[in-house]
Amino acid sequence: MTTTCQTAPHTEHIEGVVDHLVLATYDHHTVLRLTTTGPATSEQAVTAVGKALFGAQPGESLRLTGTWTKHPRYGAQFKTHVCERTWPATVRAIRRYLASGMIHGIGDILATSITDAFGEQTLHVIDTDPQRLLGIHGIGPTRLERITKAWKTQKSIADIMVFLQGLNLSAHLAVKIYQAYAGTDQDPMQAVRDAPYRLCRDVHGIGFETADRIALATGIPKHSAQRLQAALLHTLTQARSRGDCHLPERVLLARTRHLLTDNDPATADILDDTVLRQALDTLRSRSEMIVEELPVPATEDGEAFHSVTAVSLTAMHRAEAGLAQDILRLHHASSSLAGQTDWTAALTRDAAGTLTSCQKQAVLTALTHTLSVLTGGPGCGKTHTLRTLVDLAIAAGATVALVAPTGKAAHRLEEATGQRAMTVHCLIRPHTGDSLFDHDSPLATADLIVIDEASMLDVQLAAQLTAAIPSGCHLLLVGDTDQLPSVGPGRVLRDLLSVPEIPRTRLTEVFR
């Protein structure tokens, strides 16, 4: 028997400055060209590959740990397992770093002049005594200001990168963090250390888990109030992304407890309901959360209603409350179409033979009530009913606005009625003076607004819409509750249909 022994690839370290990126894929696989700047006197261009390189930028100094491999087409490559950001230490490395374009205002010639003058102390001089650069030919006050500003930016990003790499977090987050706080009074690195949980809200791509790793690394204890509060906010935010406007308090506490549970026996002591409720009370006092008693209908134990303590984000609560108030306002407003024409006679004269009795009722309801709903499954004649309604209203001199939640739905509505249609966002978007995107919104002059595919409306979009509609304007919501639910939180159409006072027509006869 023959035994074959395979030797594990030898791990090596190389240091260099990134020349340019070759490839960076959506799954973080990265290929880049690196010029080595180690103790050897000659520079060497190498190709480095690996997910650990994701986020590296031209001009950065890297220390890579990995193994050499040979690609059948591209030749020798350094397969990177660990990537560390470093400050260039040798004169040659500093010169390449300055000439890379990372510091705006310094090119090849100027980089050589600066390093010739200050040697290995170059970066220290730029950082602590930049006025000494004025002694270099080609650097005046204006260029010095650009160099100083660019250096502060790169140093800030690099400091964050060095901190994040110790937590095995992607370096590209450093740029996002810097951009989130650039232009503010707060230093980005100081923001990371002082209030890491703010990153969840301030930086796209950072969730609670990442912010929590950063926070614990900065010394924030597990039982800190800000950690528990951030976990509660994260749990409610996640619930909103799944379509929930609020959570029962017991569910919120249970999910938060599950989020924070780990293998540490001491963790159980900080996840007691009393402790979590204290954090919840603090958030409520700061108006970041709303806690209220909500009635829940019929239960198996025979009670008609029982109350549940519900918790919602303040923004969601305001949207729901605002939507309810505007629905009441529109429902009880005096009609702008009242007395404009005899709608029953007009319908009998112009469309008597083309509609069923149910469809006629839908048209009359939309024209005689300031708020109404039209529902029906596929093939039940909603489109034909809408076309008749729009034609009848326009013939009587009324102004009609046709709207849908998405561009595709708006296009279908436009084709079905022969009239211009737009998205909800376009209808409520304020005029900014940009000729490319602005338009004359019919909101101020509309007598009738038709919202097709209304089942796709979430609470926040519906709240913005109803708040913008003037009293007296008729609003007709059209949709099928069994199709196309809203992507955002809430189920507006279903909830409106559960209110008996709101006029509605359901088409049931299938024509297909």
Secondary structure in CASP SS format (residue, H / E / C, confidence):
PFRMAT SS
TARGET T0000
AUTHOR 0000-0000-0000
METHOD secondary structure of the structure
MODEL  1
M C 1.00
T C 1.00
T C 1.00
T C 1.00
C C 1.00
Q C 1.00
T C 1.00
A C 1.00
P C 1.00
H C 1.00
T C 1.00
E E 1.00
H E 1.00
I E 1.00
E E 1.00
G E 1.00
V E 1.00
V E 1.00
D E 1.00
H E 1.00
L E 1.00
V E 1.00
L E 1.00
A E 1.00
T C 1.00
Y C 1.00
D C 1.00
H C 1.00
H C 1.00
T E 1.00
V E 1.00
L E 1.00
R E 1.00
L E 1.00
T E 1.00
T E 1.00
T C 1.00
G C 1.00
P C 1.00
A C 1.00
T C 1.00
S C 1.00
E C 1.00
Q C 1.00
A E 1.00
V E 1.00
T E 1.00
A E 1.00
V E 1.00
G E 1.00
K H 1.00
A H 1.00
L H 1.00
F C 1.00
G C 1.00
A C 1.00
Q C 1.00
P C 1.00
G C 1.00
E C 1.00
S E 1.00
L E 1.00
R E 1.00
L E 1.00
T E 1.00
G E 1.00
T E 1.00
W E 1.00
T E 1.00
K E 1.00
H E 1.00
P C 1.00
R C 1.00
Y C 1.00
G E 1.00
A E 1.00
Q E 1.00
F E 1.00
K E 1.00
T E 1.00
H E 1.00
V E 1.00
C E 1.00
E E 1.00
R E 1.00
T E 1.00
W C 1.00
P C 1.00
A C 1.00
T C 1.00
V H 1.00
R H 1.00
A H 1.00
I H 1.00
R H 1.00
R H 1.00
Y H 1.00
L H 1.00
A H 1.00
S C 1.00
G C 1.00
M C 1.00
I C 1.00
H C 1.00
G C 1.00
I C 1.00
G C 1.00
D H 1.00
I H 1.00
L H 1.00
A H 1.00
T H 1.00
S H 1.00
I H 1.00
T H 1.00
D H 1.00
A H 1.00
F H 1.00
G H 1.00
E H 1.00
Q H 1.00
T H 1.00
L H 1.00
H H 1.00
V H 1.00
I H 1.00
D H 1.00
T H 1.00
D C 1.00
P H 1.00
Q H 1.00
R H 1.00
L H 1.00
L H 1.00
G H 1.00
I C 1.00
H C 1.00
G C 1.00
I C 1.00
G C 1.00
P H 1.00
T H 1.00
R H 1.00
L H 1.00
E H 1.00
R H 1.00
I H 1.00
T H 1.00
K H 1.00
A H 1.00
W H 1.00
K H 1.00
T H 1.00
Q H 1.00
K H 1.00
S H 1.00
I H 1.00
A H 1.00
D H 1.00
I H 1.00
M H 1.00
V H 1.00
F H 1.00
L H 1.00
Q H 1.00
G C 1.00
L C 1.00
N C 1.00
L C 1.00
S C 1.00
A C 1.00
H H 1.00
L H 1.00
A H 1.00
V H 1.00
K H 1.00
I H 1.00
Y H 1.00
Q H 1.00
A H 1.00
Y H 1.00
A C 1.00
G C 1.00
T C 1.00
D C 1.00
Q C 1.00
D C 1.00
P H 1.00
M H 1.00
Q H 1.00
A H 1.00
V H 1.00
R H 1.00
D H 1.00
A C 1.00
P H 1.00
Y H 1.00
R H 1.00
L H 1.00
C H 1.00
R H 1.00
D H 1.00
V C 1.00
H C 1.00
G C 1.00
I C 1.00
G C 1.00
F H 1.00
E H 1.00
T H 1.00
A H 1.00
D H 1.00
R H 1.00
I H 1.00
A H 1.00
L H 1.00
A H 1.00
T C 1.00
G C 1.00
I C 1.00
P C 1.00
K C 1.00
H C 1.00
S C 1.00
A H 1.00
Q H 1.00
R H 1.00
L H 1.00
Q H 1.00
A H 1.00
A H 1.00
L H 1.00
L H 1.00
H H 1.00
T H 1.00
L H 1.00
T H 1.00
Q H 1.00
A H 1.00
R H 1.00
S H 1.00
R C 1.00
G C 1.00
D C 1.00
C C 1.00
H C 1.00
L E 1.00
P E 1.00
E H 1.00
R H 1.00
V H 1.00
L H 1.00
L H 1.00
A H 1.00
R H 1.00
T H 1.00
R H 1.00
H H 1.00
L H 1.00
L H 1.00
T C 1.00
D C 1.00
N C 1.00
D C 1.00
P C 1.00
A C 1.00
T H 1.00
A H 1.00
D H 1.00
I H 1.00
L C 1.00
D C 1.00
D H 1.00
T H 1.00
V H 1.00
L H 1.00
R H 1.00
Q H 1.00
A H 1.00
L H 1.00
D H 1.00
T H 1.00
L H 1.00
R H 1.00
S H 1.00
R C 1.00
S C 1.00
E C 1.00
M E 1.00
I E 1.00
V E 1.00
E E 1.00
E E 1.00
L E 1.00
P E 1.00
V E 1.00
P E 1.00
A C 1.00
T C 1.00
E C 1.00
D C 1.00
G C 1.00
E C 1.00
A C 1.00
F E 1.00
H E 1.00
S E 1.00
V E 1.00
T E 1.00
A E 1.00
V E 1.00
S E 1.00
L E 1.00
T H 1.00
A H 1.00
M H 1.00
H H 1.00
R H 1.00
A H 1.00
E H 1.00
A H 1.00
G H 1.00
L H 1.00
A H 1.00
Q H 1.00
D H 1.00
I H 1.00
L H 1.00
R H 1.00
L H 1.00
H H 1.00
H H 1.00
A C 1.00
S C 1.00
S C 1.00
S C 1.00
L C 1.00
A C 1.00
G C 1.00
Q C 1.00
T C 1.00
D C 1.00
W H 1.00
T H 1.00
A H 1.00
A H 1.00
L H 1.00
T H 1.00
R H 1.00
D H 1.00
A H 1.00
A C 1.00
G C 1.00
T C 1.00
L C 1.00
T C 1.00
S H 1.00
C H 1.00
Q H 1.00
K H 1.00
Q H 1.00
A H 1.00
V H 1.00
L H 1.00
T H 1.00
A H 1.00
L H 1.00
T H 1.00
H C 1.00
T C 1.00
L E 1.00
S E 1.00
V E 1.00
L E 1.00
T E 1.00
G E 1.00
G C 1.00
P C 1.00
G C 1.00
C C 1.00
G C 1.00
K H 1.00
T H 1.00
H H 1.00
T H 1.00
L H 1.00
R H 1.00
T H 1.00
L H 1.00
V H 1.00
D H 1.00
L H 1.00
A H 1.00
I H 1.00
A H 1.00
A C 1.00
G C 1.00
A C 1.00
T C 1.00
V E 1.00
A E 1.00
L E 1.00
V E 1.00
A E 1.00
P C 1.00
T C 1.00
G H 1.00
K H 1.00
A H 1.00
A H 1.00
H H 1.00
R H 1.00
L H 1.00
E H 1.00
E H 1.00
A H 1.00
T H 1.00
G C 1.00
Q C 1.00
R C 1.00
A E 1.00
M E 1.00
T E 1.00
V H 1.00
H H 1.00
C H 1.00
L H 1.00
I H 1.00
R C 1.00
P C 1.00
H C 1.00
T C 1.00
G C 1.00
D C 1.00
S C 1.00
L C 1.00
F C 1.00
D C 1.00
H C 1.00
D C 1.00
S C 1.00
P H 1.00
L H 1.00
A H 1.00
T C 1.00
A C 1.00
D C 1.00
L E 1.00
I E 1.00
V E 1.00
I E 1.00
D C 1.00
E C 1.00
A H 1.00
S H 1.00
M H 1.00
L C 1.00
D C 1.00
V H 1.00
Q H 1.00
L H 1.00
A H 1.00
A H 1.00
Q H 1.00
L H 1.00
T H 1.00
A H 1.00
A H 1.00
I C 1.00
P C 1.00
S C 1.00
G C 1.00
C C 1.00
H E 1.00
L E 1.00
L E 1.00
L E 1.00
V E 1.00
G E 1.00
D C 1.00
T C 1.00
D C 1.00
Q C 1.00
L C 1.00
P C 1.00
S C 1.00
V C 1.00
G C 1.00
P C 1.00
G C 1.00
R C 1.00
V H 1.00
L H 1.00
R H 1.00
D H 1.00
L H 1.00
L H 1.00
S C 1.00
V C 1.00
P C 1.00
E C 1.00
I C 1.00
P C 1.00
R E 1.00
T E 1.00
R E 1.00
L E 1.00
T C 1.00
E C 1.00
V C 1.00
F C 1.00
R C 1.00
END
